[in-house]
Amino acid sequence: MLDAIFQGIFDTEMTRTIAPGDFLLCIAVSLVLGAVLSLAYMYRTRYTKSFVITLAILPAVVCVVIMMVNGNIGTGVAVAGAFSLVRFRSAPGSAREIGTIFLAMGTGLIAGMGYLGYAALFTVLLSAVFMLYNRLAEDKPGAAAKYKIFKITVPEDLDYTGVFEEVFAAFDARAELIGVKTIHMGSLFRLTFSVKLGDARREKELIDALRVRNGNLEIGVSRDVPAGTEL
């Protein structure tokens, strides 16, 4: 009776039906592995609640899809098309997020094929590598304070090409001009520099030196926050 409830209405004698116990076992293992992946992703990483929840349930979803395909080529093609549509209905994610999504899908794929041991081994190994690289790629304390954006206002008649190079060099700072904008009806220029300070504690001294060169006009300093790399 129980087998009849979970049997598809389009099944034939050539179709292999998945036992309810095996179905629940695969889903349970996939959910546990999804939780492991979510915890590994949260390690030393900025995350959102929605992404972590999605990452936790994605292996189970993929697992069920693979079990339902069960060798049917037509269904497999349809599922592949459905997954490709999801990419165009979602906002672009960072390289790390996209990589983690593929990791979760791979886990669900292995579990859906019935190789639960390999799925667990794959999850543990990749999670350990993921956490290791997060640890190695983490900035040292105080390193982020050295990266700044300087917005320096200069008079229209000042040739800004290389005028501040000597000042930055004196403070062992590496600066790159990344933007120029005219302001106040073209009477002033606003230069935007990406700067790596040699010593973050000398930031005030550097600003004072720059004020001498730009005629004591406005200077703005903000933290340089790198944009997430999107795929």
N, C-alpha and C positions, 0 to 999 in steps of 0.2 A: 504493500500500500504506500509506504513512504517513498519507495523508488518511483512509483507511478506519478506521485505528486511532482517530483523534480525532473521528470522526463519531458523533453521537448515535444511539442505536438507535431513537429516536422521531422522528428527522428525516424530513422529507418533501422533495419537490422544491421546495416553496415556502420551505423553511427555508434561510437563508444560514449556512453553516458558516464559523467563524473559522479562518483558516490558522494552523498551529502557530507559524510565524515571527512573525506579528502578535501572537499570544497572548503569546509570550515577550517580545516587545518592549514590549508594554503593561505587563506585570508588572515587567520590569526598570526601566522609567521610573518606575513607581509606587513601587518600593522606593527608588530614588534620591531621589525627591521626599519620601518618608516620612523618610528620613535627614536631609534638609535641614530638614524641619519639626521633627524631634526636636532638632537642634542649635539651631534658633532658639528652641525652648521652653526649653532648658537655659540660655540666655543670661540671666544675672542673675536666675535664678528657682530657688526650692527645688523639687526634683523627686524622684520615686522611680524606681528602676530599672525596676520593672514598668510604670509609666505611659509612660516613654520608649520601652521596647520595643514596647508596644502601639501607641503613636503612630507608630512607624516602619513597622510592618507593616499598619496599618489601611488606608492608601490602596490597597495591593495587594489586600487582601481585598475592599474595595468595588469595585475595578476588575474583579476576576474575577466578582463577582456581577452587575454591570451587563452585562458581556459575555455572561454566560450567560442573562440575561433576554432580551436581543436582540429586543426588541419584543413579547414575549409578555406580554399584559396580566395574565393569570391568575397567571403566575409573579411578575410585578412586585408584585401585591397581596400574595402570600404572603411575599415578601421584606420588604415594608414591615411586615407583621405581626410577622415574626421580629425585625426591628430594634427594634420597639416593646417587645417582651418583654425585651430586654436591659436597658432602662432600669429595669425593676422588679426585676431580678435582681442589680443592682449597688448599691454604696453611693453616696449622694449625693456629687457632686463639686463643687469650687469653680467659680465663674463662669469663671475662666480656663481650667480643665481642660475644661469643657463646650464653651467656645468653640473650643478647640484641636481637640477631637474633631470638631466640625462642619467645621472647616477641613480636617482630614485626610479626612473623608468627601467633602467637595466636590472635593478633589484627585483622589481615587479615582474619583468619578463622572465627572469630565471626561475622565480617562485611559481609563476603561472605554468611553466613547462614541467613543474614537479620536482625540480632539483633544489629542495629546500636547504640541504646542507651547503651546496655551492652558493646559494643566495646569501646564507648567513656568513659564509667565509668571505664572499665578495664585499658584503656590507662592512664587516669588521675591518678588513684590510684597507678599503678605500676611505672609510671614516678615519682610521688612524693616520693615513697619509694626508688627508684633508686637514686634520687638526695639527699635524706636524708642520705643514706648509703655512698655515695660519700663524703659528707660533714664530716660525722663522721670518715671515714677511712682516711681522709687527714692528712698528717704529719704536726706537728706543725712547725712554722717557725724556721729554724736552726736545726731541728732534723736530716735531711739528712746529714748535715755536720759532724755528729758524726760517721757515718758508713764509714769505710775506708778499703782499701786493702793495706797491707804492704808486700812488696817483699824485703826480707832481704838476702843478700849474706853472707855466712859464710865459713870459711876455711874447707878443707876436714877433718882435724884432730879434729875439734870441735864437741863434742857430742851435737847436737842441741836439744835433748829431754829435754824440760823444762828449757832450758838455759835462755829464755827470760820471763818466767812466773813472776819472781820477779820484773822485770822492768815494765811490764804491770800493775801488781798489785799496784805498787807504784804510778802510775798515774791514778788509779781507772778505768783502761781500761780492757774490757773483750776481750780476743783474742782466736781464734781457728785456729789451723794449718790445712789448707785445701789443701796444695800441697807442694811437695818436688821435685826439679829438679836438676840434675847435670849439670854443665856448665864448659866451658874451659877444655874440655877433661877430666872431672871428678875431676879436682883439686879443684873445689869449689861447694858448694851447694847453691841453691836459694830456700828459704823458703817463702811460701805464707800464710799470716795470714789474716783472716777476723776479723776486730777489731771494737769494739764499744768504742769510746773515752768517758771518763768521763767528760772531758772538752775540747772542740774543740780548745780553745785558747792556750792550752798547747801542741799542736802537735809538735812544734819545739823542746821543751824541751824533749819530749818523743823520738824524732829522735836522739837527741844528746846522750841520755842515752843508746839507742840501739847501737849507733856507738862505744861506749866504750866496749860493750860486743862482737861485731862482728869484732873487729880489724879495725874499720874505713873503712870497705868495703862498697860497693854500697848498698844503701837503696832506694827503690822506694815506693811512696805513691800515691794512686789514690782513687777516690771516688768509693764506693761499690754501684753499680747500680743493684738492683735485677732484674733478668730475669722475663719476663712475664709468668705467669702460663698458660700452654697450656692444652687443652683438646683433 
